[in-house]
């Protein structure tokens, strides 16, 4: 996911934010990330390994048929709330 620097922190670390939207015939997906990167962790090709992203906040949202498949039906949710096991 491509990200941009939105703030340079006092310790010279960078706060980065990025978003990627994928549109498919069955729906769309959005991946958002926010995190802190040390300047030393930026590689010569201007990339950063995901394992070097501190305080990572990653959000995923989907819509359409693909997202609907992964949702648990309301009846199942109710049943699981009262089921003791």
RODO-2510 file (C-alpha; in nm, 4 decimals, decimal comma):
residues 85
     n   res          X          Y          Z
     1     x     0,0000     0,0000     0,0000
     2     x     0,1432     0,3340    -0,0976
     3     x     0,1574     0,5858     0,1858
     4     x     0,2529     0,9484     0,2314
     5     x     0,4168     1,1311     0,5196
     6     x     0,1562     1,3372     0,6989
     7     x     0,3732     1,4551     0,9882
     8     x     0,7377     1,4614     1,0964
     9     x     0,7491     1,3852     1,4679
    10     x     0,9894     1,5588     1,7119
    11     x     1,2128     1,2482     1,7241
    12     x     1,2425     1,2641     1,3410
    13     x     1,0174     0,9610     1,2929
    14     x     0,7514     0,9884     1,0239
    15     x     0,3774     0,9463     1,0624
    16     x     0,2525     0,7858     0,7409
    17     x    -0,0958     0,7271     0,6070
    18     x    -0,2066     0,5288     0,3057
    19     x    -0,5133     0,3875     0,1364
    20     x    -0,5739     0,1425    -0,1452
    21     x    -0,9103     0,0854    -0,3124
    22     x    -0,9701    -0,2243    -0,5216
    23     x    -1,2835    -0,2391    -0,7329
    24     x    -1,3944    -0,5803    -0,8511
    25     x    -1,7003    -0,6973    -1,0399
    26     x    -1,8397    -0,8402    -0,7127
    27     x    -1,7792    -0,5273    -0,5029
    28     x    -1,4996    -0,3098    -0,3746
    29     x    -1,2435    -0,3255    -0,0956
    30     x    -1,0563    -0,0479     0,0833
    31     x    -0,7426    -0,0994     0,2908
    32     x    -0,6257     0,1922     0,5080
    33     x    -0,3120     0,2149     0,7189
    34     x    -0,1598     0,4598     0,9608
    35     x     0,1687     0,4149     1,1435
    36     x     0,5086     0,5472     1,2440
    37     x     0,8252     0,4825     1,0466
    38     x     1,1815     0,5556     1,1523
    39     x     1,3800     0,7318     0,8801
    40     x     1,6490     0,4608     0,9058
    41     x     1,3908     0,1959     0,8125
    42     x     1,3259     0,3471     0,4693
    43     x     1,5047     0,1327     0,2120
    44     x     1,6954     0,2748    -0,0885
    45     x     1,3979     0,2036    -0,3188
    46     x     1,1774     0,4178    -0,0891
    47     x     0,9910     0,1225     0,0635
    48     x     0,9401     0,0131     0,4232
    49     x     0,8866    -0,3415     0,5428
    50     x     0,5505    -0,3840     0,7135
    51     x     0,7304    -0,5320     1,0161
    52     x     0,9012    -0,1916     1,0617
    53     x     0,5730     0,0017     1,0873
    54     x     0,5230     0,0997     1,4531
    55     x     0,1821     0,1567     1,6129
    56     x     0,0211     0,0261     1,2972
    57     x    -0,3503     0,0842     1,2553
    58     x    -0,4836    -0,1143     0,9626
    59     x    -0,8482    -0,1079     0,8565
    60     x    -1,0218    -0,3165     0,5934
    61     x    -1,3678    -0,2455     0,4540
    62     x    -1,5511    -0,4273     0,1813
    63     x    -1,8814    -0,3829     0,0038
    64     x    -2,0792    -0,5836    -0,2458
    65     x    -2,1181    -0,9588    -0,2850
    66     x    -1,7696    -1,0422    -0,1531
    67     x    -1,8278    -0,8581     0,1752
    68     x    -2,1797    -1,0019     0,2149
    69     x    -2,0450    -1,3595     0,2045
    70     x    -1,8250    -1,2998     0,5095
    71     x    -2,1050    -1,1557     0,7269
    72     x    -2,2624    -1,3820     0,9876
    73     x    -2,6436    -1,3955     0,9549
    74     x    -2,8336    -1,2177     1,2349
    75     x    -2,9963    -1,5409     1,3538
    76     x    -2,6604    -1,7097     1,3952
    77     x    -2,5293    -1,4101     1,5911
    78     x    -2,8253    -1,4267     1,8292
    79     x    -2,7841    -1,8012     1,8731
    80     x    -2,4115    -1,7714     1,9481
    81     x    -2,4768    -1,5072     2,2154
    82     x    -2,6982    -1,7410     2,4203
    83     x    -2,5200    -2,0698     2,3471
    84     x    -2,3220    -2,1657     2,6617
    85     x    -2,0448    -2,3556     2,4822
***
